[in-house]
């Protein structure tokens, strides 16, 4: 198994850390932001675009790839890396989030989650063992434990039950990986997921057991599902204070630049989110001074790039006026160029965070970033 | 004015020619295929993609750009080249085709064509003078004369009237360019358009006048509108036999590989068509052995590239299986990767044609191409 994590720097003024994950598909610098390649592509972008943006790790969705093209097809074609032409690392989620959120008619039992495909209505079951076998078949560098999600807020008994089941499923997933390894497979790293929603005591209780299991890293589960930034960050701070320093910490589903900067300050190493690229396809991008709505009429003759401080391919070559025109005209190139910026912007953000951590000035970096991000100054129309 | 055409080679066995057009935005090797950048982008592709495919000239649509973002906006932003980030040559059409084909309620008079915008219903008139001013404002390297199109088949009197009006409009366009040049503008080259549909006598009559006007090149108009390949190619042969050897010849709206190869054999220098890229976005591409429907189930596990003989970025990096998956899943990256192939395939075709002409073996090139193109051999499922 080729997986290791080196903690390289700890910031003095915050809990921020900088590290390096080694995988069979190269190194991943942390803090890391993972673009989401839902069904085998980060929408509109090629692997070359992603590399060009400095990306070293992607997230692939187990649920989507399991249904289409199917794990046997992906395995036959040499695994997800080869299938999609991506040479960097891949983390796959467990499928747990999608089987719950994309399926109204799912049935949760001790065995797993039974659901109907959102594509053709066919019936399937994914449980802790199948989730391992699928992720192994896809060829993930990092797999995620299959956990039970519940809708929040929920009565405390519900939260407890979900925590207990998540822990039983965590053991079963580890056992299944061990079984696969016995067959010469299952080389992937495996991350456990801490649950308990926004109940600090439940999260602590969950991790008390989880820490005893042989996971290669730990994820912060059940957060950023509507609880609000303040409470979410409180839970992040709590979990990170307890997680062992020598394992990577992954905050799932977080991708707003402010959340990223705040989570890193609390000790998070990895994040993923569709938000930046989904927003980009809809014509809204994050720039260093906030949010920019590309089709705003104010940009019709604005020759400046989306973000004058960005050195992505889009910002080096195209004006706001052109991008606005593409969006107003419904041209697909607009989505693509905005997505190039969006991915570059997030990766550049975590890279700058990493440098600040290495130099022991993360607190200053964070306040400068937040002040500027909230300034909205590029939204003012260019003099013309 | 920076525009010249050098005829460099004539094939011995056919009427095919190889040449070189010089513009203020670089050289254009002929035979040339021009991808169509309808509203300021060749859909899904960047200028870098186009350059990577060997493209040296694009077509821009006057009608679309006139309506959105508008010629004043494009001019203010430094012209179409700068607006879209394209450093190569641009030929703009006159808008005549769109004002007729996208507008049921157009009114043709001696002044021009009055039409309603397909975007917002607003009323506009484009005539021979406005067509010049718009193309000049866009910054075209090569502008097209505003001609009158009619639906075919049509009674001979209708054809004659359209020819006569096209000739009057041709003179007015030239006069308008002269007037613009008096103001220090109008640097673009201007091509006249021969009309007369599939009536050889009318085409001859039209050109008898057109040849006396100071056009920098000549286009073959009113063809590939449903008359069929045989009759179309007959008209091409007729026109080319009459057109002066020292001016480029542009066959409008032609882009099927077989038509391209046949038109070049008859002396055509330039062509354009949305067909290859439009087909590509819908999941059908031309390959060296014919047509390939990407979402065909036979390709689900086919590791070969779309065209094993193609060296485009898509064929060098991605399998049919992956492209099929992208199309079946509705991923925009599929359209983009297929478009990269489509443009590369057409430009590579005219480049190989050029080499064959230079080596005096175009007849052999043509028959080898046609034999292979019609073989459909890559459509057979890969052994697996």
Interface residues (C-beta under 8 A of the other chain):
Chain A: X39 X40 X41 X43 X44 X45 X46 X47 X48 X68 X69 X73 X76 X77 X78 X83 X84 X85 X300 X301 X303 X313 X317 X318 X319 X321 X322 X325 X326 X328 X329 X331 X332 X333 X335 X336 X337
Chain B: X39 X40 X41 X43 X44 X45 X46 X47 X48 X68 X69 X73 X76 X77 X78 X83 X84 X85 X300 X301 X303 X313 X317 X318 X319 X321 X322 X325 X326 X328 X329 X331 X332 X333 X335 X336 X337
